Amino acid sequence: MSYEKGFSLKELNKPKDWTNLADMAKKHAPIIDAPRKVQAKEPFTVKIKVGGIDGVEHPNTLGHWINWVELFAGERLISRMEFEPEMCDGYVVILSIAMNETTTLRARAFCNLHGVWEGREKKVIVE
Ligand SMILES: [Fe+2]
């Protein structure tokens, strides 16, 4: 990340070097957990956890919290979840979805102070 403060409010924040993450990325990047292979039209579980990488959790206060998480299949937004400050712990979302074809899942999270963050893509192969 080349931004002076380690984040941008105007552009998408997306870590490039996952072997050397800054704490700012560790607490904001959404991590997708999903099966590598699924059956067509059969529901499977997708878990998205925002931050918490290496134990670096994001704050959850009235002044600073993760406002929402979005899940994309390819370029298409398929789900959006909102969090209330101080009302939820750990920023974890679990979804059940079914796909018709192989796709690449992407998750984005928005922090009211540090902008929009995208984590690693997760390819799901539909057999
Ligand atoms: Fe933040």
Residues whose N, C-alpha, C, O or C-beta is under 5 A from the ligand:
A	BS01	LIG	C111 L113 H114
